[in-house]
């Protein structure tokens, strides 16, 4: 991928990522992601957020909620044409409506219409099944597993790739699975949060308000993966821009390779 030159770090990547977690947690605090009331809302959001901004997803979600169909029964019984109309604000509405229908059919056929039964499956098995569905790539599958099912899987997105590349940890074109496994090795420590200070930096970035799903019961490791993904998203949205990143004010400024103190080129 063209853009910012990749300058490899010398320090072990796992240790760096653990330090990134502590620094970002101190800067931003807990992120309360995913903002949703139910597991199914998380799943719908994971589908709708593909190739669009979250603000557009929220518009579509409000329409689905107002129509009383933001649940398995609602999507199952709704006509495809009506579903397309409701999710239109999220873009690619025909594809996304059909993919939601496909997901509901998958749950009905394999788990008797029960998300509880579906999420009770081993992580690797369910991940493989989700990846076999039309329109579900690794990021969507892992978002569903982590945020709806509380499975300990790290979610990799474009912000993750940008931060890793600019900080010389992995190139932006690195394989998704390599990035995911790196984060899981680095953060697979249930006691990591005990070493994190409370939010101490006066950075004017507000987390999402707590929701039923952000407060859902999950393992300590799943919570760390949850928080780290949210923290990286905040970093990408407010500092690590595609163009002209705000490196001097970023919480991770001290970790930037010395040979490229303030990168300017997009990824």
Backbone torsions as a table, in degrees:
resi	resn	phi	psi	omega
1	UNK	NA	130.8	-178.7
2	UNK	-78.1	157.1	177.8
3	UNK	134.6	-139.1	-177.9
4	UNK	-56.6	129.4	178.4
5	UNK	-63.9	143.7	179.2
6	UNK	-87.4	120.0	179.8
7	UNK	-117.1	102.3	-174.4
8	UNK	-60.3	140.3	173.0
9	UNK	-78.0	158.1	177.5
10	UNK	-92.9	-37.9	-177.0
11	UNK	-66.4	149.4	177.7
12	UNK	-56.5	134.8	-174.5
13	UNK	-61.2	-40.8	-177.3
14	UNK	-59.7	-44.3	179.4
15	UNK	-64.7	-39.0	177.2
16	UNK	-61.2	-44.6	-178.2
17	UNK	-65.5	-35.3	175.7
18	UNK	-64.5	-38.9	176.4
19	UNK	-67.4	-38.7	176.6
20	UNK	-58.8	-42.7	-179.3
21	UNK	-60.0	-47.6	-178.3
22	UNK	-62.6	-44.2	-177.9
23	UNK	-66.4	-44.9	-178.8
24	UNK	-68.7	-37.4	178.0
25	UNK	-63.5	-39.9	177.4
26	UNK	-65.3	-32.8	-177.9
27	UNK	-78.1	-43.0	-170.4
28	UNK	-111.4	-26.3	-174.9
29	UNK	76.6	-175.6	-179.8
30	UNK	-65.2	139.9	-170.9
31	UNK	-96.1	-14.3	178.7
32	UNK	55.3	47.8	177.5
33	UNK	-104.8	132.9	22.6
34	UNK	-104.9	137.0	179.9
35	UNK	-75.5	96.4	-178.2
36	UNK	-159.1	159.5	-179.7
37	UNK	-91.4	-29.6	-175.3
38	UNK	-138.0	165.3	175.3
39	UNK	-58.4	-40.8	-176.8
40	UNK	-66.9	-34.8	176.7
41	UNK	-62.1	-38.8	176.6
42	UNK	-60.9	-45.6	-178.3
43	UNK	-62.0	-46.2	178.5
44	UNK	-60.9	-43.2	178.7
45	UNK	-62.2	-37.4	179.6
46	UNK	-64.4	-36.3	176.2
47	UNK	-72.1	-46.3	-172.7
48	UNK	-71.0	-26.1	-176.1
49	UNK	-76.8	-6.0	178.1
50	UNK	-62.9	123.9	175.3
51	UNK	60.2	33.5	176.1
52	UNK	-156.9	165.9	178.6
53	UNK	-79.9	151.8	-178.3
54	UNK	-62.4	-29.8	178.2
55	UNK	-61.0	-34.9	177.2
56	UNK	-71.2	-35.4	176.5
57	UNK	-62.2	-43.4	-178.8
58	UNK	-61.2	-36.5	177.5
59	UNK	-63.3	-45.0	179.3
60	UNK	-66.2	-39.8	179.9
61	UNK	-63.2	-39.6	178.3
62	UNK	-62.7	-38.8	178.7
63	UNK	-65.8	-43.2	178.8
64	UNK	-64.0	-41.2	-179.4
65	UNK	-67.0	-43.3	179.9
66	UNK	-62.5	-32.8	179.2
67	UNK	-80.9	-4.9	178.4
68	UNK	71.5	27.5	-175.6
69	UNK	-120.8	16.1	-178.4
70	UNK	-85.3	59.4	-180.0
71	UNK	-160.5	168.5	-178.5
72	UNK	-57.1	-47.4	-179.5
73	UNK	-61.0	-41.0	-177.7
74	UNK	-62.8	-47.6	-179.5
75	UNK	-69.2	-36.1	-179.6
76	UNK	-62.2	-42.4	-172.5
77	UNK	-91.7	-10.8	-178.2
78	UNK	-78.3	142.5	175.4
79	UNK	-67.8	151.7	-180.0
80	UNK	-61.2	-38.8	-178.6
81	UNK	-64.6	-41.6	178.6
82	UNK	-67.4	-39.6	178.2
83	UNK	-63.0	-40.5	177.8
84	UNK	-59.1	-41.2	180.0
85	UNK	-63.3	-42.0	-175.9
86	UNK	-70.5	-35.2	-177.4
87	UNK	-93.9	4.8	-176.7
88	UNK	-53.5	-38.7	-178.8
89	UNK	-59.1	-21.8	-178.2
90	UNK	-84.0	-2.0	179.5
91	UNK	76.2	160.8	-178.0
92	UNK	45.9	43.1	-167.7
93	UNK	-65.2	-32.3	179.3
94	UNK	-68.2	-45.7	178.2
95	UNK	-61.9	-46.6	-175.3
96	UNK	-68.4	-37.1	176.9
97	UNK	-63.2	-45.1	179.2
98	UNK	-64.6	-37.8	-179.9
99	UNK	-67.9	-35.6	175.3
100	UNK	-65.3	-41.1	176.0
101	UNK	-60.7	-41.5	179.8
102	UNK	-63.6	-41.2	179.6
103	UNK	-63.3	-46.1	-179.6
104	UNK	-61.4	-41.6	177.7
105	UNK	-61.9	-37.5	177.5
106	UNK	-62.8	-45.5	179.7
107	UNK	-65.1	-40.9	179.5
108	UNK	-63.4	-46.3	-174.6
109	UNK	-71.8	-38.3	-172.6
110	UNK	-99.8	-24.2	-174.2
111	UNK	-134.7	23.8	175.8
112	UNK	57.2	31.1	178.9
113	UNK	74.1	18.5	-175.5
114	UNK	-113.2	114.7	173.7
115	UNK	-67.4	-32.1	178.5
116	UNK	-60.4	-45.7	178.1
117	UNK	-65.3	-38.5	-179.5
118	UNK	-63.4	-48.2	-176.6
119	UNK	-75.4	-8.4	175.5
120	UNK	-78.7	-7.6	-179.2
121	UNK	-73.7	155.6	174.2
122	UNK	-57.5	145.3	-174.8
123	UNK	-54.9	-49.4	-176.1
124	UNK	-62.3	-41.2	-179.5
125	UNK	-64.4	-48.7	-177.4
126	UNK	-67.6	-37.1	178.4
127	UNK	-60.9	-42.8	178.7
128	UNK	-63.3	-40.2	179.2
129	UNK	-65.7	-43.4	-180.0
130	UNK	-63.7	-40.3	-179.5
131	UNK	-66.7	-18.9	178.8
132	UNK	-80.4	-11.8	-178.3
133	UNK	-80.9	145.7	178.7
134	UNK	-61.8	128.3	176.4
135	UNK	87.0	4.8	-179.9
136	UNK	-110.8	107.3	173.4
137	UNK	-97.4	-176.5	-176.9
138	UNK	-57.9	-42.1	-177.8
139	UNK	-64.9	-42.6	178.8
140	UNK	-66.3	-45.3	179.8
141	UNK	-60.1	-44.7	-177.2
142	UNK	-71.5	-32.3	174.4
143	UNK	-62.9	-42.9	178.2
144	UNK	-64.1	-45.0	-178.4
145	UNK	-63.9	-48.0	-175.5
146	UNK	-74.5	-49.9	-169.7
147	UNK	-88.5	-27.8	177.3
148	UNK	-98.0	-36.9	-175.6
149	UNK	-102.0	-7.0	-179.0
150	UNK	60.4	27.9	175.2
151	UNK	-80.0	143.0	-178.3
152	UNK	-78.4	79.8	179.1
153	UNK	-130.7	132.3	179.7
154	UNK	-85.9	139.8	-179.4
155	UNK	-98.9	127.0	179.1
156	UNK	-105.2	129.2	176.5
157	UNK	-131.8	-172.7	-176.7
158	UNK	-64.3	-35.8	177.4
159	UNK	-62.3	-41.0	179.3
160	UNK	-59.0	-47.7	-179.1
161	UNK	-61.8	-41.1	-177.5
162	UNK	-64.3	-46.2	-179.8
163	UNK	-63.7	-46.3	-179.3
164	UNK	-60.5	-42.9	-178.1
165	UNK	-64.9	-50.1	-176.3
166	UNK	-67.0	-23.5	179.7
167	UNK	-99.1	9.1	172.4
168	UNK	70.5	25.7	-179.0
169	UNK	-92.9	-48.4	174.4
170	UNK	-147.0	146.9	177.0
171	UNK	-67.5	154.1	-177.1
172	UNK	-59.8	-25.9	-177.6
173	UNK	-90.7	9.3	179.5
174	UNK	-59.1	151.1	179.9
175	UNK	-62.4	139.3	-179.2
176	UNK	-52.5	-46.6	-176.0
177	UNK	-65.5	-34.6	177.6
178	UNK	-63.6	-41.5	179.5
179	UNK	-67.1	-46.7	-179.4
180	UNK	-59.0	-47.0	-177.7
181	UNK	-65.7	-34.4	177.2
182	UNK	-62.2	-48.5	179.7
183	UNK	-63.3	-39.8	-178.6
184	UNK	-67.8	-36.6	174.7
185	UNK	-65.1	-42.3	-175.7
186	UNK	-69.9	-36.7	-169.9
187	UNK	-107.5	4.1	-178.3
188	UNK	-78.4	66.1	-177.0
189	UNK	-144.7	105.4	-174.2
190	UNK	-63.7	-16.7	-178.5
191	UNK	-96.9	4.8	-175.2
192	UNK	-60.5	-39.6	-178.4
193	UNK	-64.0	-24.9	179.9
194	UNK	-66.5	-20.2	-179.7
195	UNK	-96.4	2.3	-177.2
196	UNK	-97.2	131.2	174.6
197	UNK	-73.3	160.5	172.5
198	UNK	-68.2	169.0	-178.6
199	UNK	-56.6	120.7	-175.6
200	UNK	-124.0	-21.8	179.2
201	UNK	-84.7	141.7	-179.4
202	UNK	-86.7	65.8	179.5
203	UNK	-98.4	121.2	-174.6
204	UNK	-77.7	60.4	177.1
205	UNK	-122.6	118.9	-175.7
206	UNK	-93.0	133.3	174.5
207	UNK	-75.3	171.0	173.2
208	UNK	-67.2	152.7	174.4
209	UNK	-68.0	146.6	178.0
210	UNK	-57.3	143.2	178.3
211	UNK	-131.1	172.4	179.5
212	UNK	-57.9	-40.2	-178.0
213	UNK	-78.9	-32.7	178.4
214	UNK	-68.5	-23.1	179.3
215	UNK	-97.6	4.2	-177.0
216	UNK	-60.3	151.1	179.5
217	UNK	-68.9	131.3	179.3
218	UNK	-153.2	163.6	178.2
219	UNK	-68.7	161.8	179.1
220	UNK	-60.2	-39.7	-179.5
221	UNK	-67.5	-43.2	177.5
222	UNK	-61.2	-36.3	177.8
223	UNK	-65.7	-39.2	178.5
224	UNK	-64.7	-44.2	177.4
225	UNK	-61.6	-41.5	178.8
226	UNK	-58.7	-51.6	-177.3
227	UNK	-65.6	-42.9	-176.9
228	UNK	-61.9	-41.8	177.9
229	UNK	-60.9	-45.8	178.7
230	UNK	-62.8	-38.2	179.9
231	UNK	-65.9	-39.5	178.1
232	UNK	-67.3	-38.3	177.2
233	UNK	-60.2	-44.4	178.1
234	UNK	-61.0	-41.0	179.2
235	UNK	-62.1	-44.5	-180.0
236	UNK	-66.7	-39.5	-176.4
237	UNK	-72.4	-33.1	-171.2
238	UNK	-111.6	-13.2	-177.4
239	UNK	-136.5	-52.0	-172.7
240	UNK	-87.6	66.2	-177.4
241	UNK	-70.4	158.8	175.4
242	UNK	-58.9	-44.9	179.4
243	UNK	-118.2	141.2	177.4
244	UNK	50.4	59.6	179.9
245	UNK	-62.1	147.9	-177.9
246	UNK	-88.0	59.5	-176.4
247	UNK	-58.3	-41.2	-176.0
248	UNK	-61.7	-23.7	-178.5
249	UNK	-109.8	0.8	-178.5
250	UNK	-73.0	141.2	177.0
251	UNK	-58.5	-23.9	-178.9
252	UNK	-95.9	14.9	-174.8
253	UNK	-57.2	-35.2	-176.3
254	UNK	-73.9	-10.5	-178.6
255	UNK	-96.7	-6.9	-177.4
256	UNK	-65.6	134.4	178.0
257	UNK	-52.3	136.4	-174.2
258	UNK	-63.6	-23.5	-178.6
259	UNK	-77.1	-9.4	179.8
260	UNK	-143.8	68.7	-172.1
261	UNK	-61.8	-38.8	179.1
262	UNK	-134.6	94.5	-177.0
263	UNK	-73.1	147.4	-177.3
264	UNK	-122.5	-24.6	-172.9
265	UNK	-79.3	146.2	179.9
266	UNK	-75.5	159.4	171.4
267	UNK	-102.1	NA	NA
